[in-house]
Amino acid sequence: MKPKMQKVRLHFGTYAQRQEGVQMQRIKIPGGYLTADQLEGLADASDRFGSSFIHFTTREDAQIYYVSLDETPTLLRFLADSGITTREACGNTVRNITACYRAGTSATEAFDVRPYAERLFRYLVRNKFNQNLGRKFKITFEGCSEDHSALRIHDIGFWATDENSERRSEAWLPSFLGGGLGAVPHLAQLYTDFLPAEEIFNLAASILRLFDRYW
């Protein structure tokens, strides 16, 4: 029963802490974007259920500490009321899909990549191919001329460009596959130097199905 419970708990972003009887709750922030209401909801959740401290990670997650396991379902519902999910924030799933921290504000970006990160997150969350992968799986989007998202240490990295604007209103150049920082770190390889925006979902789903089958 314990391993089964652990898997369920991790799929909802709930980690055990070293301190007995309390948990750390990881919360996904797709693309690193929060509304003012959502930020207030996070702060209220930390005050009500945790230690009144929020840790924001480099992978654009939020973490609340010293949460009682018994109160975790109430916390998840409380966050859901603000449009925030913890689903698949931990475990061998597609983790939080990140975007450049300058997205939407950079003078050098081809276009704002945050909507693509949000849409791909919505497409993949609870997807049956994502629930029991060989290890965690990470995806990022970059929109600037400089790579702020470390594309080549991700399983999939999309880099936005408008260089092919006569062919598409928005395109991706290039797209990288196969990076990671695990026990055997390696850099992602270039998959294609041009990927139409409408092919993002197909590419992500195809890679995940292959990874799920042959990892």
C-alpha positions in Angstrom: 0.0 0.0 0.0 2.8 2.4 0.9 4.4 2.4 -2.7 1.0 2.9 -4.2 0.2 5.8 -1.9 3.6 7.4 -2.6 2.9 7.3 -6.4 -0.5 9.0 -5.9 1.0 11.6 -3.5 3.8 12.5 -5.9 1.4 12.8 -8.9 -0.3 15.6 -6.9 3.0 17.3 -6.1 3.1 16.3 -2.4 6.6 15.4 -1.1 7.5 14.0 2.3 9.8 16.2 4.4 12.5 15.0 6.7 10.5 16.3 9.6 8.0 13.7 10.5 4.3 14.3 9.9 4.6 17.2 7.4 4.8 17.5 3.7 6.2 19.9 1.0 3.6 20.9 -1.6 4.9 21.7 -5.1 2.7 23.8 -7.3 3.1 24.1 -11.0 3.2 27.6 -12.6 3.2 26.9 -16.4 5.4 29.3 -18.2 6.2 31.0 -14.9 3.1 33.2 -15.3 0.7 34.1 -12.4 -2.1 36.6 -12.2 -2.3 38.9 -9.2 -5.3 36.9 -7.9 -3.3 33.7 -8.2 -0.3 35.2 -6.4 -2.6 36.2 -3.6 -4.1 32.7 -3.5 -0.6 31.2 -3.1 0.2 33.6 -0.3 -3.1 32.8 1.4 -2.5 29.1 1.0 0.9 29.3 2.6 -0.5 31.2 5.5 -3.4 28.9 6.0 -1.8 25.5 5.4 2.0 25.9 5.6 4.8 27.9 7.2 3.8 31.3 5.6 6.9 30.9 3.3 6.9 30.3 -0.4 9.9 29.0 -2.3 9.9 29.8 -6.0 12.2 27.4 -7.9 14.3 27.8 -11.1 11.7 25.5 -12.8 9.0 28.0 -12.1 7.3 26.0 -9.4 6.1 27.3 -6.0 6.7 25.2 -2.9 4.9 25.4 0.4 6.4 23.6 3.4 5.2 22.1 6.7 1.8 21.0 5.3 -0.2 18.4 7.1 -1.0 15.4 4.9 -4.5 15.4 6.3 -5.0 19.0 5.1 -3.5 18.4 1.7 -6.8 17.7 -0.1 -8.3 20.9 1.3 -5.2 22.8 0.2 -5.4 21.4 -3.4 -9.1 22.5 -3.6 -8.2 25.9 -2.2 -5.5 26.3 -4.9 -7.9 25.1 -7.6 -10.3 27.9 -6.7 -7.6 30.3 -8.0 -7.0 28.3 -11.1 -3.8 26.7 -9.8 -2.9 23.0 -10.1 -0.3 20.7 -8.5 -1.1 17.8 -10.8 2.1 16.0 -12.0 4.4 18.5 -10.3 6.4 15.5 -9.0 7.0 11.9 -10.0 7.9 10.3 -13.3 5.7 12.6 -15.3 5.9 15.7 -17.5 7.0 18.3 -15.0 6.2 21.9 -15.1 6.6 23.3 -18.6 8.8 26.4 -18.3 9.3 29.5 -20.5 11.9 32.2 -20.7 11.7 34.5 -17.6 11.6 37.5 -19.9 8.7 36.2 -22.0 6.2 38.9 -22.9 8.6 41.7 -21.9 11.9 41.2 -23.9 12.9 43.5 -26.7 14.6 40.7 -28.5 11.9 38.1 -28.4 10.3 36.9 -31.6 7.0 36.6 -29.9 5.6 35.8 -26.5 6.0 32.0 -25.9 4.0 31.8 -22.7 0.7 30.9 -24.4 2.4 28.0 -26.0 3.7 26.7 -22.7 0.2 27.0 -21.2 -1.4 25.2 -24.1 1.0 22.4 -24.1 0.7 22.0 -20.4 -3.1 21.8 -20.8 -2.7 19.2 -23.6 -0.4 16.9 -21.7 -1.6 17.1 -18.1 -3.4 13.8 -17.2 -2.4 12.4 -20.6 -2.2 8.6 -20.3 1.3 8.4 -21.8 2.7 10.8 -19.1 1.7 9.0 -15.9 4.4 6.3 -15.4 7.4 7.3 -17.4 10.9 5.9 -16.9 11.9 9.2 -15.3 10.7 12.8 -15.1 10.4 14.6 -18.4 11.1 18.3 -18.9 10.1 20.8 -21.6 10.9 24.5 -22.1 10.2 27.4 -24.4 12.5 30.2 -25.3 11.6 33.3 -27.3 14.6 35.6 -27.0 17.6 35.8 -29.3 19.7 34.6 -26.4 18.9 31.3 -24.7 17.8 32.1 -21.1 16.0 28.7 -20.7 18.9 26.3 -21.1 17.2 24.6 -24.0 19.8 21.8 -24.3 19.4 20.4 -20.8 15.7 19.7 -21.4 14.1 16.6 -23.0 12.4 19.0 -25.4 13.4 22.6 -26.1 11.5 24.9 -28.4 13.2 28.2 -29.6 10.9 30.8 -31.1 11.8 32.8 -34.2 10.2 35.1 -36.7 12.9 34.5 -39.4 10.4 32.5 -41.4 7.6 34.9 -41.1 6.8 34.7 -44.8 6.1 31.0 -44.4 4.3 31.1 -41.0 3.2 33.9 -38.7 5.1 32.1 -35.9 7.7 29.3 -36.2 10.3 27.5 -34.2 14.0 27.5 -34.9 15.5 25.3 -33.8 14.0 22.4 -31.8 16.1 20.3 -29.5 15.5 16.8 -28.2 17.1 14.5 -25.6 18.8 16.7 -23.0 19.0 16.0 -19.3 20.9 16.6 -16.0 20.4 13.2 -14.4 23.0 10.6 -13.3 24.4 10.7 -16.9 24.0 14.3 -18.0 24.0 15.1 -21.7 23.1 17.9 -24.0 20.0 17.8 -26.3 20.6 17.3 -30.0 19.1 19.5 -32.8 16.0 17.8 -34.1 15.0 20.2 -36.9 15.9 23.8 -37.9 12.3 24.6 -38.7 9.1 23.3 -36.9 5.8 25.0 -37.6 4.0 26.1 -34.5 1.0 23.8 -35.3 3.3 20.8 -35.0 4.3 21.4 -31.4 1.6 19.1 -30.0 2.3 16.3 -32.4 6.1 16.4 -31.8 5.7 16.4 -28.0 3.1 13.6 -28.0 5.2 11.5 -30.4 8.4 11.8 -28.2 6.5 11.0 -25.1 4.9 7.9 -26.6 8.4 6.7 -27.7 9.9 7.5 -24.3 7.0 5.8 -22.5 7.5 2.6 -24.6 11.3 2.4 -24.9 12.8 4.6 -22.2 
